[in-house]
Each structure stands twice: as C-alpha cells, then as structure tokens.
C-alpha cells in the first residue's frame, strides 16, 4: 500500500486481500461506529497501513466488552462472534470461573520470582500430562503459539542432533523467525529472507511426498492436524498415522501444532485424538489461556526431553509459566472438561456444518464447499472477492468472521464453544441474508 496520507483504492486493497477483492470495494457502504480521533491515533501510533484498511472497509467499531459468544462495541452494538479471536475464546468471553481464578491469583502473585518453585506452573504441567494422549509428560511454558513452535523446533534439533525440518505448503505456525521459516506462504516470508536453512515443504496431506522428503537427516516433521490458515483442510484419516509411522522409521520427531486445533475446538480435547496418534512434541496456546491470559506450551514425550539433562537452563522464558497465566490455564482446562466442551463442539459442529451445506446448495455459485471438524469450519467461496463482500455483509448484520490467512477464498467460522444452537441459527439466518444480498450483485461475475 502507499505511504503518507494516500487513501487506498481498489488496486492497493487488492494487493492486501488478493485478486478479486475489488468487488468488495463496489459493495461496501458503511456508517462508522468509531470516533475519527481514535482511528487517527491508531494510524499515528500503531499501524498506518492497517488504519487505512479499516477506513476503506468501514470496519471501524471499537470492542468494549464480551460475554459468552457475544461481543459489544463502544456504541453498544452487539455482535455474534464467529471469529473467536482466531481460536482463543473456546470457553467464551469472560467465563466467570476463569475470571474469578485470575482475580484470586492477582491478589497473591502475578509474576514469578524465577527462583522459587511455582505451584500453578507445576499444577498445570501435571494436568497437561494427564489430559494429553499417550506418554506426553513434560511441559515447557511460554507466552504464545509462535513461541511454542520456536521451542519445539529447537527441542527437535537438540534431541536428534539433526537440522532438517519438513513442513507443509499452506501451513501457518507463526510469524517469529523460526516459526515463519516452517510456515507455508511466501507473502509473509519474502521480506525477511533468508530464513532458517534446511527446511523442506511438501503438499499437505500427501504421504507420497513425505516419503520422499523425510530421511535420516530429518530432525522433525511439523504439521497441523487440521490446517487452519491454509483453509480449514481436514486430511484423510490415515494421514497422521502414516506420518507417525514414517517419523518412527527414520528416527525423526513428530511435532503437532495444535495452537488452533487444541483444547476442544475440533470435538476432541486434542485434534490428534481423532487419529489416535501421539506426537513427540505438542504445541498449544490460544484457548489454553481461557480467553483471559496469553500462554503457550510445549508438551513432550520423555525421549524428546532428554537434552535438558545436559543443560537444565538451555531454554528459558522470563514470563513463560508465570503464576497468573498458569492458574488461569488450569481453570480453563477444568472448565473445558467439566462443561463437556469437546462433546459440545462435536454436536454443534455437526449441526452447523450440515446447515452450511444446505446454504451451499442454495447458493452454489458463491459457496464451493463447507468443511471442517467440530466448530472449526471453513466456507470456501468462488473467488477472493466473494469472501471480502461476504465478510462485509456479515459485519453489517453484526456477525464477525475472518479470512484464513493463507487462503483468502476461505472464511473461517470458529465461534466460542459455549455458543448456543439458537445463536448458531441466528448466525445462519444472517448469513443467508448476507448471501442473498451479494448473490445478485456478483452472479454475472461468477458465471
């Protein structure tokens, strides 16, 4: 996009959101809910280019408070949230038990001395050892999903003495240096080249390609059990079991990136459970913080943890595993299990997906496919511009939805798992109205 005071037009918007998004420009007419002063300050002190996009699209509302699956802006407008903070709000906004646990811990100790043992961190590590599949036992705590991936890559190299990492096209593992190196979209990588060496990417879901790539020099294969930013891609049932077998055959570690799929999102507590596969390293974040605190975790099998024996402080984090975040995460996991959120995701997700497939049949020129697992669902649209127009039309109807970062044809629908069926029905009604609005305007283009 341009610099200075340039206002983005159709061409610059297309560069940001992809070819075809120009039709969104033709459809957007919106009344701003935010004061010009606030957006001016955002432009002046944070991200000028993004502020111009906010102005261009009209999505200028300022979030104020949330509860359950609902979010309110400062003007008092209520939104049904189907973006879910990209997977953060599994337990909903401001779950009362999780908020209470955070307040109680704040009254005691928020950050760690880093000298004495921390009860909340040990409690969380023990709980994860009991909840995660197989012999996953040890935990390292950090502050985000990208940090968890960074640590897992280091752990794999240290544990195997090898350097090669195999990842997949379309993958998203974060935007820090190592995580970006194993992600799968050149757009985010090219300005920062050269990235980490000895990374090989293969098509997601392609076992034959993996057989060619994984060898005796491979430290690890890193994979999402369901590709999130790649477009909510659910692999064949035998994909992860075959990958597990392949890693074992070559002495490589399997890293499962469950930053987005983990903590009940897909209808199981962890998405690898659908395939009955135990990874060597499991990366978690997002919903682990209960919608209250940022926290990331790497959970590892004993064989992937032995390198700590030689240097217990080889990998550390000042804020990682702090008492406040860990206490919140313990409560978030308890809420997830006790309120049966995995089962809820499976039940409501099956219903939601079925209804979305009926909408696909009603609007075949706009929707190519509705797919997903649990309440991790993607709508693949006929063109990127259709996605832009649909997100805008949904926003007008007070429903929040977003693109998948690596596939602008796909809108993700990832509401909090505490959403009710009645609220999902209201989302479907508003989605139908939005599709009806844009369908007539773009039908000729799509045909």
C-alpha positions as CSV (number, residue, x, y, z in Angstrom):
1,X,0.0,0.0,0.0
2,X,1.1,3.6,-0.4
3,X,2.8,5.8,2.2
4,X,1.9,9.0,3.8
5,X,-1.7,10.2,3.5
6,X,-2.5,8.1,0.5
7,X,-6.0,6.7,0.7
8,X,-6.2,3.1,-0.5
9,X,-8.2,2.5,-3.6
10,X,-9.2,-0.7,-5.4
11,X,-5.7,-1.6,-6.6
12,X,-4.0,-1.2,-3.2
13,X,-6.8,-3.1,-1.4
14,X,-6.4,-5.9,-3.9
15,X,-2.7,-6.2,-3.1
16,X,-3.6,-6.7,0.6
17,X,-6.6,-9.1,0.3
18,X,-5.9,-10.8,-3.1
19,X,-7.1,-10.7,-6.7
20,X,-10.8,-10.4,-7.0
21,X,-11.4,-8.4,-3.8
22,X,-12.2,-5.3,-5.9
23,X,-15.8,-6.4,-5.9
24,X,-15.8,-5.8,-2.2
25,X,-14.9,-2.2,-2.9
26,X,-18.0,-1.9,-5.0
27,X,-20.3,-3.3,-2.3
28,X,-19.1,-1.5,0.8
29,X,-21.2,1.3,2.2
30,X,-21.0,1.6,5.9
31,X,-21.5,4.0,8.7
32,X,-18.5,4.3,11.1
33,X,-19.1,3.4,14.8
34,X,-15.8,4.8,16.0
35,X,-14.6,8.3,16.6
36,X,-12.3,9.7,14.0
37,X,-10.0,10.7,16.8
38,X,-9.4,7.1,17.9
39,X,-8.7,5.8,14.4
40,X,-6.4,8.8,13.8
41,X,-4.4,7.9,16.9
42,X,-4.3,4.2,15.8
43,X,-2.9,5.5,12.5
44,X,-0.4,7.8,14.2
45,X,0.9,5.4,16.8
46,X,0.4,1.8,15.7
47,X,-0.1,0.8,12.1
48,X,-0.9,3.4,9.5
49,X,-1.5,1.0,6.6
50,X,-3.9,-1.1,8.7
51,X,-5.7,2.0,9.8
52,X,-6.3,3.0,6.2
53,X,-7.8,-0.5,5.5
54,X,-10.1,0.0,8.5
55,X,-11.3,3.2,7.0
56,X,-11.6,1.7,3.5
57,X,-13.7,-1.3,4.6
58,X,-15.7,0.6,7.2
59,X,-15.0,-1.9,9.9
60,X,-14.2,0.7,12.5
61,X,-16.1,-0.4,15.5
62,X,-14.2,-0.4,18.8
63,X,-14.6,-3.5,21.0
64,X,-15.8,-2.8,24.5
65,X,-16.8,-6.0,26.4
66,X,-17.9,-9.6,25.8
67,X,-19.8,-12.4,27.4
68,X,-20.1,-16.0,26.1
69,X,-20.3,-15.9,22.3
70,X,-21.2,-12.2,22.2
71,X,-19.1,-9.1,21.8
72,X,-20.2,-5.4,22.2
73,X,-18.6,-2.3,20.8
74,X,-18.4,1.1,22.4
75,X,-21.5,2.2,20.6
76,X,-23.5,-0.6,22.3
77,X,-23.8,-2.8,19.2
78,X,-23.9,-6.5,19.9
79,X,-22.1,-9.0,17.6
80,X,-22.3,-12.7,17.3
81,X,-18.6,-13.7,17.2
82,X,-17.7,-16.4,14.7
83,X,-14.1,-15.4,14.5
84,X,-13.4,-16.3,18.1
85,X,-10.1,-14.5,18.3
86,X,-8.7,-17.0,15.8
87,X,-9.5,-19.8,18.2
88,X,-8.8,-18.1,21.6
89,X,-12.3,-17.9,23.0
90,X,-13.1,-21.6,23.3
91,X,-14.6,-21.1,26.8
92,X,-16.3,-17.9,25.7
93,X,-15.7,-14.3,26.6
94,X,-15.2,-13.6,30.4
95,X,-16.1,-17.0,31.6
96,X,-17.0,-16.3,35.3
97,X,-15.0,-19.2,36.8
98,X,-11.9,-18.3,34.8
99,X,-12.2,-14.6,35.6
100,X,-12.6,-15.4,39.3
101,X,-9.5,-17.6,39.2
102,X,-7.5,-14.8,37.6
103,X,-8.6,-12.2,40.2
104,X,-7.8,-14.6,43.0
105,X,-4.3,-15.2,41.6
106,X,-3.7,-11.5,41.1
107,X,-4.2,-10.9,44.8
108,X,-1.4,-13.4,45.5
109,X,1.2,-13.3,42.9
110,X,1.1,-12.5,39.2
111,X,4.7,-13.0,38.0
112,X,7.3,-15.4,39.2
113,X,10.4,-14.7,41.2
114,X,12.1,-17.2,38.9
115,X,13.9,-18.5,42.0
116,X,11.3,-20.4,44.0
117,X,9.0,-23.1,42.6
118,X,5.7,-22.1,41.3
119,X,2.6,-24.2,42.4
120,X,0.4,-23.0,39.5
121,X,3.0,-24.0,36.9
122,X,3.5,-27.4,38.4
123,X,-0.3,-27.9,38.7
124,X,-0.7,-27.0,35.0
125,X,2.1,-29.3,33.9
126,X,0.7,-32.2,35.9
127,X,-2.8,-31.6,34.4
128,X,-1.5,-31.5,30.9
129,X,0.4,-34.7,31.4
130,X,-2.9,-36.4,32.5
131,X,-5.0,-34.9,29.7
132,X,-2.8,-35.2,26.7
133,X,-2.6,-38.5,24.9
134,X,-0.1,-41.3,25.3
135,X,3.1,-40.7,27.2
136,X,3.3,-37.0,26.7
137,X,4.6,-35.9,30.1
138,X,6.8,-32.8,30.3
139,X,5.7,-29.2,29.8
140,X,7.6,-26.0,28.9
141,X,5.6,-22.8,29.2
142,X,5.9,-19.7,27.1
143,X,3.7,-16.9,26.0
144,X,2.3,-17.6,22.6
145,X,1.8,-20.2,19.9
146,X,4.7,-18.9,17.9
147,X,7.0,-19.2,20.9
148,X,5.8,-22.8,21.4
149,X,6.7,-23.6,17.8
150,X,10.1,-21.9,18.2
151,X,10.8,-24.0,21.2
152,X,9.6,-27.3,19.6
153,X,11.9,-26.7,16.6
154,X,14.9,-26.2,19.0
155,X,13.9,-29.2,21.1
156,X,13.7,-31.4,18.0
157,X,17.2,-30.4,16.8
158,X,18.7,-30.9,20.2
159,X,17.0,-34.2,20.8
160,X,18.0,-35.7,17.4
161,X,21.3,-33.9,16.6
162,X,19.9,-33.2,13.2
163,X,18.9,-30.0,11.5
164,X,16.4,-30.7,8.7
165,X,12.7,-29.8,9.3
166,X,9.9,-30.9,7.0
167,X,6.7,-28.8,6.9
168,X,3.8,-28.4,4.5
169,X,2.6,-25.9,1.9
170,X,-0.2,-23.7,3.3
171,X,0.9,-24.3,6.9
172,X,0.8,-21.5,9.4
173,X,3.0,-21.8,12.5
174,X,3.5,-18.2,13.5
175,X,5.5,-15.1,12.4
176,X,8.6,-15.2,14.5
177,X,11.7,-16.2,12.7
178,X,11.8,-20.0,13.1
179,X,8.0,-20.4,13.0
180,X,7.9,-18.3,9.8
181,X,10.6,-20.5,8.3
182,X,8.4,-23.6,8.5
183,X,5.2,-21.8,7.5
184,X,3.8,-22.1,4.0
185,X,3.0,-18.8,2.5
186,X,5.8,-16.8,0.6
187,X,3.9,-13.5,1.1
188,X,4.9,-13.4,4.8
189,X,8.3,-14.8,4.2
190,X,9.9,-12.9,1.3
191,X,10.6,-9.6,3.1
192,X,12.6,-11.5,5.7
193,X,14.7,-13.8,3.6
194,X,17.0,-15.7,4.1
195,X,15.1,-17.7,6.8
196,X,16.2,-20.8,8.5
197,X,18.1,-23.2,6.2
198,X,17.3,-26.9,5.7
199,X,13.5,-26.6,5.7
200,X,11.7,-28.7,3.1
201,X,8.0,-28.2,2.3
202,X,5.6,-30.8,0.9
203,X,1.9,-30.6,-0.1
204,X,-0.3,-31.1,2.9
205,X,-2.0,-34.5,3.1
206,X,0.5,-36.0,0.6
207,X,2.1,-39.1,2.2
208,X,4.0,-39.9,-1.0
209,X,5.7,-36.5,-0.9
210,X,6.5,-37.0,2.7
211,X,8.2,-40.4,2.0
212,X,10.4,-38.5,-0.5
213,X,11.3,-35.7,2.0
214,X,11.8,-37.5,5.4
215,X,15.1,-39.1,5.6
216,X,18.0,-39.9,8.1
217,X,18.8,-36.2,8.3
218,X,15.3,-35.1,9.4
219,X,15.0,-33.8,12.9
220,X,11.2,-33.4,12.8
221,X,8.1,-33.1,10.7
222,X,5.9,-30.3,11.9
223,X,2.2,-30.5,11.0
224,X,-1.2,-29.1,11.9
225,X,-3.7,-32.0,12.5
226,X,-6.1,-29.7,10.5
227,X,-4.7,-26.9,8.6
228,X,-6.2,-23.7,9.9
229,X,-4.8,-20.7,7.9
230,X,-4.4,-23.0,4.9
231,X,-8.2,-23.0,4.6
232,X,-9.6,-25.4,7.2
233,X,-8.2,-28.5,5.4
234,X,-9.1,-31.8,7.1
235,X,-6.7,-34.6,5.9
236,X,-7.5,-38.2,5.2
237,X,-8.0,-40.4,8.2
238,X,-4.7,-42.3,7.6
239,X,-2.6,-39.2,7.1
240,X,-1.4,-38.7,10.7
241,X,-1.0,-42.4,11.4
242,X,1.2,-42.8,8.3
243,X,3.2,-39.7,9.2
244,X,3.7,-41.1,12.7
245,X,5.0,-44.4,11.2
246,X,7.2,-42.5,8.8
247,X,8.8,-40.5,11.5
248,X,9.4,-43.6,13.6
249,X,11.0,-45.4,10.7
250,X,13.6,-42.6,10.2
251,X,14.1,-41.6,13.9
252,X,12.5,-38.2,13.3
253,X,10.3,-36.4,15.8
254,X,6.7,-35.5,15.0
255,X,5.6,-32.0,16.1
256,X,1.9,-31.5,16.2
257,X,1.0,-27.8,16.1
258,X,-2.3,-27.7,18.0
259,X,-2.2,-24.0,18.7
260,X,-5.5,-23.5,16.8
261,X,-7.0,-27.0,17.0
262,X,-6.2,-27.8,20.6
263,X,-8.4,-27.6,23.7
264,X,-11.7,-29.0,22.4
265,X,-12.1,-27.0,19.1
266,X,-12.5,-30.0,16.8
267,X,-14.7,-32.2,19.0
268,X,-11.8,-33.8,20.9
269,X,-9.7,-32.3,23.6
270,X,-6.8,-32.5,21.1
271,X,-7.2,-33.0,17.4
272,X,-4.6,-35.8,17.2
273,X,-7.0,-37.9,19.2
274,X,-9.2,-38.2,16.1
275,X,-6.4,-40.3,14.6
276,X,-5.2,-41.9,17.8
277,X,-1.7,-40.5,17.2
278,X,0.7,-39.4,19.9
279,X,3.2,-36.7,18.7
280,X,6.6,-36.3,20.2
281,X,6.0,-32.6,20.8
282,X,2.7,-30.9,21.1
283,X,2.4,-27.2,20.7
284,X,-0.5,-25.4,22.5
285,X,-1.6,-21.8,23.1
286,X,-4.8,-19.7,22.2
287,X,-7.6,-21.5,24.1
288,X,-5.2,-22.7,26.8
289,X,-5.4,-19.2,28.3
290,X,-9.2,-19.4,28.7
291,X,-9.8,-16.1,26.8
292,X,-8.2,-14.3,29.7
293,X,-4.4,-14.7,29.5
294,X,-1.8,-15.3,26.8
295,X,0.1,-18.6,27.4
296,X,1.8,-21.2,25.2
297,X,3.0,-24.6,26.0
298,X,5.2,-27.4,24.6
299,X,4.3,-30.8,25.9
300,X,6.8,-33.6,25.2
301,X,7.4,-37.3,25.4
302,X,10.4,-38.3,27.6
303,X,12.6,-39.1,24.6
304,X,12.1,-35.6,23.3
305,X,13.1,-34.1,26.7
306,X,16.4,-35.8,27.4
307,X,18.6,-32.9,26.2
308,X,17.6,-30.9,29.3
309,X,19.6,-33.4,31.3
310,X,22.8,-31.8,30.0
311,X,21.8,-28.2,30.5
312,X,18.6,-27.6,32.5
313,X,18.6,-23.9,31.6
314,X,19.2,-24.4,27.9
315,X,15.8,-22.9,27.0
316,X,14.0,-20.5,29.4
317,X,11.4,-17.7,29.4
318,X,11.2,-14.9,31.9
319,X,7.5,-14.5,31.7
320,X,6.7,-18.1,30.5
321,X,4.9,-20.2,33.1
322,X,4.0,-17.2,35.3
323,X,1.6,-17.9,38.2
324,X,-1.2,-15.8,36.7
325,X,-1.2,-17.4,33.3
326,X,-0.8,-20.9,34.7
327,X,-3.6,-20.6,37.3
328,X,-5.9,-19.3,34.6
329,X,-4.9,-22.2,32.3
330,X,-5.6,-24.8,35.0
331,X,-9.1,-23.3,35.4
332,X,-9.6,-23.1,31.7
333,X,-8.8,-26.8,31.3
334,X,-11.2,-27.7,34.2
335,X,-14.0,-25.7,32.6
336,X,-13.3,-27.3,29.2
337,X,-13.6,-30.8,30.7
338,X,-16.3,-30.3,33.2
339,X,-18.6,-28.4,30.8
340,X,-18.0,-31.1,28.2
341,X,-16.9,-28.6,25.6
342,X,-15.3,-31.2,23.3
343,X,-18.6,-33.0,23.1
344,X,-20.4,-29.7,22.7
345,X,-18.1,-28.8,19.8
346,X,-18.8,-32.2,18.1
347,X,-22.5,-32.0,18.4
348,X,-23.0,-28.3,17.5
349,X,-20.3,-28.5,14.8
350,X,-22.1,-31.4,13.1
351,X,-25.4,-29.4,13.1
352,X,-23.7,-26.2,11.9
353,X,-21.8,-27.9,9.1
354,X,-25.0,-29.6,7.9
355,X,-26.9,-26.3,7.8
356,X,-24.0,-24.6,6.0
357,X,-24.0,-27.4,3.4
358,X,-27.7,-26.6,2.8
359,X,-26.7,-23.0,2.2
360,X,-24.1,-24.2,-0.2
361,X,-26.8,-26.0,-2.2
362,X,-28.9,-22.8,-2.2
363,X,-26.0,-20.5,-3.3
364,X,-23.8,-22.8,-5.5
365,X,-22.2,-20.0,-7.4
366,X,-20.9,-18.3,-4.3
367,X,-20.0,-21.3,-2.0
368,X,-17.8,-24.1,-3.3
369,X,-17.6,-26.1,-0.1
370,X,-18.4,-26.1,3.6
371,X,-15.9,-28.3,5.5
372,X,-14.3,-28.8,8.9
373,X,-14.5,-30.7,12.1
374,X,-16.2,-29.7,15.4
375,X,-16.6,-25.9,15.5
376,X,-13.6,-25.4,13.2
377,X,-15.4,-24.7,9.9
378,X,-14.4,-23.1,6.7
379,X,-16.5,-21.8,3.9
380,X,-14.6,-21.9,0.6
381,X,-16.0,-19.3,-1.7
382,X,-15.9,-19.0,-5.5
383,X,-13.4,-16.1,-5.5
384,X,-11.5,-14.0,-3.0
385,X,-13.7,-11.0,-3.8
386,X,-16.8,-13.0,-2.7
387,X,-15.1,-13.6,0.6
388,X,-14.5,-9.9,1.1
389,X,-18.0,-9.0,0.2
390,X,-19.5,-11.7,2.5
391,X,-17.4,-10.6,5.5
392,X,-18.5,-7.1,4.9
393,X,-22.2,-8.1,4.6
394,X,-21.9,-10.2,7.8
395,X,-20.4,-7.3,9.6
396,X,-23.3,-5.1,8.6
397,X,-25.5,-7.8,10.2
398,X,-23.4,-7.9,13.4
399,X,-21.7,-11.2,12.7
400,X,-17.9,-11.4,13.0
401,X,-16.0,-13.6,10.6
402,X,-12.5,-13.5,9.1
403,X,-10.4,-15.0,6.3
404,X,-7.9,-17.8,6.7
405,X,-4.6,-16.1,6.4
406,X,-3.1,-18.4,3.7
407,X,-6.3,-18.9,1.7
408,X,-8.3,-15.8,1.0
409,X,-11.1,-17.8,-0.6
410,X,-12.0,-19.4,2.8
411,X,-13.9,-17.7,5.6
412,X,-13.4,-19.4,8.9
413,X,-16.3,-19.9,11.3
414,X,-14.8,-20.6,14.8
415,X,-17.3,-19.4,17.4
416,X,-16.8,-19.9,21.2
417,X,-17.8,-23.4,22.1
418,X,-20.3,-22.0,24.6
419,X,-22.4,-20.7,21.7
420,X,-26.0,-22.0,21.8
421,X,-27.8,-23.7,19.0
422,X,-30.2,-20.7,18.9
423,X,-27.3,-18.4,18.4
424,X,-26.0,-20.6,15.6
425,X,-29.4,-20.5,14.0
426,X,-29.3,-16.7,14.2
427,X,-25.8,-16.8,12.5
428,X,-27.3,-18.9,9.8
429,X,-30.2,-16.6,9.2
430,X,-27.9,-13.6,9.0
431,X,-25.5,-15.5,6.7
432,X,-28.4,-16.4,4.4
433,X,-29.4,-12.7,4.3
434,X,-25.8,-11.7,3.5
435,X,-25.5,-14.3,0.8
436,X,-28.8,-13.2,-0.7
437,X,-27.6,-9.6,-0.8
438,X,-24.3,-10.2,-2.5
439,X,-25.5,-13.1,-4.8
440,X,-27.5,-10.9,-7.2
441,X,-24.7,-8.3,-7.4
442,X,-21.9,-10.7,-8.3
443,X,-23.8,-13.5,-10.1
444,X,-22.8,-12.3,-13.5
445,X,-19.1,-12.1,-12.5
446,X,-19.1,-15.6,-11.0
447,X,-20.8,-17.2,-14.0
